[in-house]
Amino acid sequence: MKTRMRRFKTQIDLQIYTRFAQEVIAAIETYTINVFRPDDEHALDFVQDEDGALLVDVHATLPVNLREWLPVTCQLIVHS
């Protein structure tokens, strides 16, 4: 399996709110969360448990650092 390593630098330009946003990011504990693997073709497939409840995070198997993931994700949301 091929792997890539990326480095991200947070550049926040929210005018007078920049300092507050940076404080929020700095305050986030360094916990990890599981996200969908970008190479998983079935990441968004519907999976239900035996009672019919939809399991939305079954394919979220890639652990990422929340502190690094949050700014990148927000940036992607803004630019999409």
N, CA, C and O atoms as CSV, one atom per row, in Angstrom:
chain,resi,resn,atom,element,x,y,z
A,1,MET,N,N,0.845,-1.177,0.000
A,1,MET,CA,C,0.000,0.000,0.000
A,1,MET,C,C,0.890,1.240,0.000
A,1,MET,O,O,1.836,1.335,0.782
A,2,LYS,N,N,0.584,2.171,-0.869
A,2,LYS,CA,C,1.333,3.423,-0.915
A,2,LYS,C,C,0.821,4.368,0.160
A,2,LYS,O,O,-0.373,4.398,0.461
A,3,THR,N,N,1.719,5.123,0.724
A,3,THR,CA,C,1.302,6.110,1.713
A,3,THR,C,C,1.879,7.465,1.338
A,3,THR,O,O,2.900,7.558,0.657
A,4,ARG,N,N,1.221,8.487,1.785
A,4,ARG,CA,C,1.685,9.857,1.578
A,4,ARG,C,C,1.691,10.570,2.914
A,4,ARG,O,O,0.915,10.247,3.813
A,5,MET,N,N,2.556,11.519,3.027
A,5,MET,CA,C,2.598,12.314,4.233
A,5,MET,C,C,2.400,13.768,3.830
A,5,MET,O,O,3.028,14.251,2.888
A,6,ARG,N,N,1.532,14.457,4.542
A,6,ARG,CA,C,1.281,15.864,4.253
A,6,ARG,C,C,1.554,16.688,5.492
A,6,ARG,O,O,1.416,16.212,6.619
A,7,ARG,N,N,1.937,17.910,5.272
A,7,ARG,CA,C,2.072,18.865,6.352
A,7,ARG,C,C,1.132,20.013,6.081
A,7,ARG,O,O,1.073,20.533,4.967
A,8,PHE,N,N,0.403,20.404,7.092
A,8,PHE,CA,C,-0.545,21.486,6.942
A,8,PHE,C,C,-0.160,22.644,7.837
A,8,PHE,O,O,0.297,22.459,8.965
A,9,LYS,N,N,-0.349,23.812,7.323
A,9,LYS,CA,C,-0.125,25.018,8.101
A,9,LYS,C,C,-1.452,25.764,8.137
A,9,LYS,O,O,-2.077,26.002,7.103
A,10,THR,N,N,-1.860,26.117,9.316
A,10,THR,CA,C,-3.138,26.811,9.458
A,10,THR,C,C,-2.948,28.300,9.214
A,10,THR,O,O,-2.201,28.967,9.930
A,11,GLN,N,N,-3.625,28.808,8.205
A,11,GLN,CA,C,-3.622,30.243,7.933
A,11,GLN,C,C,-5.061,30.718,8.039
A,11,GLN,O,O,-5.891,30.443,7.173
A,12,ILE,N,N,-5.334,31.421,9.095
A,12,ILE,CA,C,-6.693,31.872,9.352
A,12,ILE,C,C,-6.771,33.368,9.086
A,12,ILE,O,O,-6.008,34.151,9.652
A,13,ASP,N,N,-7.695,33.755,8.224
A,13,ASP,CA,C,-7.882,35.174,7.951
A,13,ASP,C,C,-9.349,35.509,8.191
A,13,ASP,O,O,-10.163,35.525,7.268
A,14,LEU,N,N,-9.657,35.772,9.432
A,14,LEU,CA,C,-11.027,36.108,9.803
A,14,LEU,C,C,-11.105,37.525,10.354
A,14,LEU,O,O,-11.988,37.862,11.142
A,15,GLN,N,N,-10.174,38.324,9.923
A,15,GLN,CA,C,-10.064,39.715,10.359
A,15,GLN,C,C,-9.993,39.786,11.874
A,15,GLN,O,O,-9.062,39.236,12.463
A,16,ILE,N,N,-10.932,40.436,12.518
A,16,ILE,CA,C,-10.823,40.622,13.967
A,16,ILE,C,C,-11.047,39.323,14.740
A,16,ILE,O,O,-10.744,39.268,15.932
A,17,TYR,N,N,-11.567,38.278,14.097
A,17,TYR,CA,C,-11.855,37.026,14.786
A,17,TYR,C,C,-10.710,36.018,14.705
A,17,TYR,O,O,-10.804,34.944,15.299
A,18,THR,N,N,-9.636,36.333,13.989
A,18,THR,CA,C,-8.523,35.409,13.809
A,18,THR,C,C,-7.984,34.907,15.136
A,18,THR,O,O,-7.779,33.704,15.301
A,19,ARG,N,N,-7.754,35.794,16.074
A,19,ARG,CA,C,-7.189,35.397,17.368
A,19,ARG,C,C,-8.108,34.412,18.086
A,19,ARG,O,O,-7.636,33.453,18.697
A,20,PHE,N,N,-9.423,34.646,18.013
A,20,PHE,CA,C,-10.369,33.750,18.688
A,20,PHE,C,C,-10.366,32.359,18.043
A,20,PHE,O,O,-10.404,31.347,18.743
A,21,ALA,N,N,-10.322,32.316,16.723
A,21,ALA,CA,C,-10.278,31.029,16.028
A,21,ALA,C,C,-9.012,30.276,16.377
A,21,ALA,O,O,-9.055,29.065,16.593
A,22,GLN,N,N,-7.888,30.967,16.438
A,22,GLN,CA,C,-6.632,30.317,16.794
A,22,GLN,C,C,-6.678,29.785,18.222
A,22,GLN,O,O,-6.128,28.720,18.502
A,23,GLU,N,N,-7.326,30.509,19.124
A,23,GLU,CA,C,-7.454,30.052,20.505
A,23,GLU,C,C,-8.302,28.784,20.589
A,23,GLU,O,O,-8.000,27.880,21.367
A,24,VAL,N,N,-9.362,28.721,19.786
A,24,VAL,CA,C,-10.206,27.526,19.774
A,24,VAL,C,C,-9.403,26.329,19.283
A,24,VAL,O,O,-9.447,25.263,19.896
A,25,ILE,N,N,-8.674,26.492,18.188
A,25,ILE,CA,C,-7.870,25.394,17.654
A,25,ILE,C,C,-6.805,24.970,18.662
A,25,ILE,O,O,-6.568,23.776,18.845
A,26,ALA,N,N,-6.169,25.927,19.309
A,26,ALA,CA,C,-5.140,25.614,20.303
A,26,ALA,C,C,-5.736,24.895,21.514
A,26,ALA,O,O,-5.037,24.123,22.172
A,27,ALA,N,N,-7.005,25.133,21.817
A,27,ALA,CA,C,-7.641,24.546,22.991
A,27,ALA,C,C,-8.131,23.121,22.756
A,27,ALA,O,O,-8.464,22.415,23.708
A,28,ILE,N,N,-8.177,22.701,21.508
A,28,ILE,CA,C,-8.666,21.358,21.206
A,28,ILE,C,C,-7.668,20.335,21.753
A,28,ILE,O,O,-6.467,20.429,21.498
A,29,GLU,N,N,-8.166,19.384,22.487
A,29,GLU,CA,C,-7.317,18.299,22.982
A,29,GLU,C,C,-6.796,17.515,21.778
A,29,GLU,O,O,-7.396,17.555,20.704
A,30,THR,N,N,-5.723,16.829,21.946
A,30,THR,CA,C,-5.136,16.104,20.818
A,30,THR,C,C,-5.695,14.689,20.704
A,30,THR,O,O,-4.945,13.728,20.533
A,31,TYR,N,N,-7.002,14.571,20.799
A,31,TYR,CA,C,-7.648,13.279,20.608
A,31,TYR,C,C,-7.684,12.930,19.135
A,31,TYR,O,O,-7.556,13.798,18.272
A,32,THR,N,N,-7.857,11.674,18.866
A,32,THR,CA,C,-8.014,11.247,17.479
A,32,THR,C,C,-9.464,10.846,17.244
A,32,THR,O,O,-10.180,10.449,18.164
A,33,ILE,N,N,-9.867,10.959,16.007
A,33,ILE,CA,C,-11.185,10.478,15.592
A,33,ILE,C,C,-10.982,9.598,14.373
A,33,ILE,O,O,-9.948,9.676,13.710
A,34,ASN,N,N,-11.947,8.778,14.084
A,34,ASN,CA,C,-11.878,7.942,12.891
A,34,ASN,C,C,-12.651,8.610,11.767
A,34,ASN,O,O,-13.789,9.041,11.949
A,35,VAL,N,N,-12.021,8.691,10.605
A,35,VAL,CA,C,-12.645,9.284,9.426
A,35,VAL,C,C,-12.638,8.258,8.299
A,35,VAL,O,O,-12.021,7.199,8.414
A,36,PHE,N,N,-13.320,8.579,7.225
A,36,PHE,CA,C,-13.370,7.687,6.073
A,36,PHE,C,C,-12.047,7.729,5.320
A,36,PHE,O,O,-11.461,8.794,5.122
A,37,ARG,N,N,-11.596,6.572,4.912
A,37,ARG,CA,C,-10.372,6.490,4.113
A,37,ARG,C,C,-10.679,7.029,2.710
A,37,ARG,O,O,-11.698,6.658,2.127
A,38,PRO,N,N,-9.832,7.884,2.164
A,38,PRO,CA,C,-10.106,8.423,0.830
A,38,PRO,C,C,-10.047,7.368,-0.270
A,38,PRO,O,O,-10.592,7.582,-1.353
A,39,ASP,N,N,-9.400,6.242,-0.015
A,39,ASP,CA,C,-9.301,5.192,-1.030
A,39,ASP,C,C,-10.343,4.080,-0.841
A,39,ASP,O,O,-10.288,3.066,-1.538
A,40,ASP,N,N,-11.285,4.254,0.085
A,40,ASP,CA,C,-12.314,3.251,0.341
A,40,ASP,C,C,-13.508,3.497,-0.569
A,40,ASP,O,O,-14.268,4.446,-0.374
A,41,GLU,N,N,-13.664,2.639,-1.558
A,41,GLU,CA,C,-14.760,2.792,-2.525
A,41,GLU,C,C,-16.136,2.596,-1.881
A,41,GLU,O,O,-17.144,3.052,-2.420
A,42,HIS,N,N,-16.176,1.932,-0.750
A,42,HIS,CA,C,-17.450,1.619,-0.105
A,42,HIS,C,C,-17.711,2.483,1.127
A,42,HIS,O,O,-18.605,2.180,1.916
A,43,ALA,N,N,-16.947,3.543,1.294
A,43,ALA,CA,C,-17.059,4.381,2.492
A,43,ALA,C,C,-18.464,4.932,2.700
A,43,ALA,O,O,-18.905,5.076,3.840
A,44,LEU,N,N,-19.166,5.238,1.628
A,44,LEU,CA,C,-20.494,5.839,1.761
A,44,LEU,C,C,-21.632,4.852,1.486
A,44,LEU,O,O,-22.784,5.255,1.325
A,45,ASP,N,N,-21.300,3.555,1.433
A,45,ASP,CA,C,-22.336,2.542,1.254
A,45,ASP,C,C,-23.222,2.486,2.492
A,45,ASP,O,O,-22.755,2.707,3.610
A,46,PHE,N,N,-24.499,2.190,2.288
A,46,PHE,CA,C,-25.428,2.059,3.404
A,46,PHE,C,C,-25.162,0.747,4.139
A,46,PHE,O,O,-25.061,-0.312,3.519
A,47,VAL,N,N,-25.049,0.826,5.465
A,47,VAL,CA,C,-24.902,-0.360,6.304
A,47,VAL,C,C,-25.903,-0.218,7.439
A,47,VAL,O,O,-25.977,0.820,8.096
A,48,GLN,N,N,-26.669,-1.276,7.657
A,48,GLN,CA,C,-27.681,-1.268,8.718
A,48,GLN,C,C,-27.393,-2.376,9.716
A,48,GLN,O,O,-26.831,-3.416,9.371
A,49,ASP,N,N,-27.791,-2.133,10.965
A,49,ASP,CA,C,-27.657,-3.185,11.968
A,49,ASP,C,C,-28.868,-4.108,11.863
A,49,ASP,O,O,-29.713,-3.925,10.987
A,50,GLU,N,N,-28.954,-5.093,12.747
A,50,GLU,CA,C,-30.035,-6.086,12.648
A,50,GLU,C,C,-31.412,-5.498,12.904
A,50,GLU,O,O,-32.416,-6.105,12.531
A,51,ASP,N,N,-31.482,-4.314,13.539
A,51,ASP,CA,C,-32.769,-3.655,13.770
A,51,ASP,C,C,-33.130,-2.674,12.654
A,51,ASP,O,O,-34.188,-2.046,12.694
A,52,GLY,N,N,-32.253,-2.545,11.665
A,52,GLY,CA,C,-32.513,-1.648,10.549
A,52,GLY,C,C,-31.972,-0.242,10.730
A,52,GLY,O,O,-32.168,0.613,9.866
A,53,ALA,N,N,-31.289,0.009,11.848
A,53,ALA,CA,C,-30.710,1.345,12.076
A,53,ALA,C,C,-29.517,1.548,11.147
A,53,ALA,O,O,-28.708,0.643,10.944
A,54,LEU,N,N,-29.428,2.729,10.599
A,54,LEU,CA,C,-28.340,3.064,9.687
A,54,LEU,C,C,-27.062,3.332,10.474
A,54,LEU,O,O,-27.054,4.161,11.384
A,55,LEU,N,N,-25.994,2.641,10.130
A,55,LEU,CA,C,-24.695,2.803,10.783
A,55,LEU,C,C,-23.837,3.696,9.890
A,55,LEU,O,O,-23.223,3.223,8.935
A,56,VAL,N,N,-23.800,4.972,10.204
A,56,VAL,CA,C,-23.178,5.937,9.298
A,56,VAL,C,C,-21.656,5.969,9.383
A,56,VAL,O,O,-21.008,6.486,8.473
A,57,ASP,N,N,-21.074,5.434,10.442
A,57,ASP,CA,C,-19.618,5.530,10.565
A,57,ASP,C,C,-18.907,4.180,10.558
A,57,ASP,O,O,-17.776,4.074,11.032
A,58,VAL,N,N,-19.556,3.156,10.029
A,58,VAL,CA,C,-18.954,1.825,9.980
A,58,VAL,C,C,-17.634,1.830,9.215
A,58,VAL,O,O,-16.680,1.159,9.609
A,59,HIS,N,N,-17.582,2.578,8.137
A,59,HIS,CA,C,-16.383,2.593,7.307
A,59,HIS,C,C,-15.374,3.666,7.733
A,59,HIS,O,O,-14.351,3.852,7.074
A,60,ALA,N,N,-15.654,4.358,8.813
A,60,ALA,CA,C,-14.701,5.358,9.315
A,60,ALA,C,C,-13.632,4.624,10.111
A,60,ALA,O,O,-13.786,4.390,11.310
A,61,THR,N,N,-12.557,4.267,9.440
A,61,THR,CA,C,-11.535,3.419,10.061
A,61,THR,C,C,-10.153,4.058,10.110
A,61,THR,O,O,-9.204,3.456,10.612
A,62,LEU,N,N,-10.040,5.268,9.593
A,62,LEU,CA,C,-8.734,5.922,9.547
A,62,LEU,C,C,-8.611,6.895,10.719
A,62,LEU,O,O,-9.285,7.925,10.731
A,63,PRO,N,N,-7.758,6.586,11.712
A,63,PRO,CA,C,-7.614,7.505,12.842
A,63,PRO,C,C,-6.812,8.739,12.460
A,63,PRO,O,O,-5.727,8.623,11.889
A,64,VAL,N,N,-7.335,9.915,12.769
A,64,VAL,CA,C,-6.624,11.168,12.506
A,64,VAL,C,C,-6.656,12.034,13.753
A,64,VAL,O,O,-7.533,11.900,14.605
A,65,ASN,N,N,-5.700,12.905,13.837
A,65,ASN,CA,C,-5.624,13.833,14.952
A,65,ASN,C,C,-6.648,14.933,14.721
A,65,ASN,O,O,-6.599,15.627,13.705
A,66,LEU,N,N,-7.572,15.093,15.654
A,66,LEU,CA,C,-8.652,16.071,15.500
A,66,LEU,C,C,-8.116,17.481,15.326
A,66,LEU,O,O,-8.651,18.255,14.532
A,67,ARG,N,N,-7.072,17.820,16.054
A,67,ARG,CA,C,-6.500,19.163,15.995
A,67,ARG,C,C,-5.970,19.493,14.592
A,67,ARG,O,O,-6.027,20.646,14.164
A,68,GLU,N,N,-5.457,18.489,13.880
A,68,GLU,CA,C,-4.958,18.703,12.517
A,68,GLU,C,C,-6.077,18.590,11.488
A,68,GLU,O,O,-6.068,19.293,10.477
A,69,TRP,N,N,-7.028,17.719,11.741
A,69,TRP,CA,C,-8.084,17.446,10.777
A,69,TRP,C,C,-9.089,18.579,10.676
A,69,TRP,O,O,-9.542,18.897,9.576
A,70,LEU,N,N,-9.452,19.203,11.801
A,70,LEU,CA,C,-10.499,20.227,11.821
A,70,LEU,C,C,-10.214,21.419,10.910
A,70,LEU,O,O,-11.076,21.762,10.101
A,71,PRO,N,N,-9.047,22.072,10.996
A,71,PRO,CA,C,-8.813,23.225,10.111
A,71,PRO,C,C,-8.796,22.853,8.632
A,71,PRO,O,O,-9.269,23.616,7.790
A,72,VAL,N,N,-8.251,21.679,8.319
A,72,VAL,CA,C,-8.197,21.251,6.917
A,72,VAL,C,C,-9.602,21.000,6.392
A,72,VAL,O,O,-9.928,21.393,5.272
A,73,THR,N,N,-10.427,20.354,7.187
A,73,THR,CA,C,-11.799,20.069,6.772
A,73,THR,C,C,-12.598,21.346,6.598
A,73,THR,O,O,-13.338,21.488,5.624
A,74,CYS,N,N,-12.459,22.273,7.526
A,74,CYS,CA,C,-13.173,23.550,7.402
A,74,CYS,C,C,-12.742,24.298,6.151
A,74,CYS,O,O,-13.558,24.935,5.485
A,75,GLN,N,N,-11.464,24.217,5.837
A,75,GLN,CA,C,-10.961,24.870,4.631
A,75,GLN,C,C,-11.576,24.227,3.394
A,75,GLN,O,O,-11.948,24.930,2.454
A,76,LEU,N,N,-11.687,22.925,3.381
A,76,LEU,CA,C,-12.297,22.218,2.237
A,76,LEU,C,C,-13.767,22.588,2.083
A,76,LEU,O,O,-14.256,22.744,0.964
A,77,ILE,N,N,-14.471,22.728,3.195
A,77,ILE,CA,C,-15.888,23.096,3.143
A,77,ILE,C,C,-16.049,24.490,2.554
A,77,ILE,O,O,-16.943,24.719,1.740
A,78,VAL,N,N,-15.195,25.422,2.957
A,78,VAL,CA,C,-15.274,26.800,2.471
A,78,VAL,C,C,-14.983,26.877,0.988
A,78,VAL,O,O,-15.618,27.655,0.275
A,79,HIS,N,N,-14.027,26.081,0.503
A,79,HIS,CA,C,-13.603,26.186,-0.894
A,79,HIS,C,C,-14.370,25.265,-1.838
A,79,HIS,O,O,-14.093,25.265,-3.037
A,80,SER,N,N,-15.318,24.488,-1.342
A,80,SER,CA,C,-16.027,23.588,-2.252
A,80,SER,C,C,-17.316,24.193,-2.747
A,80,SER,O,O,-18.035,23.564,-3.524
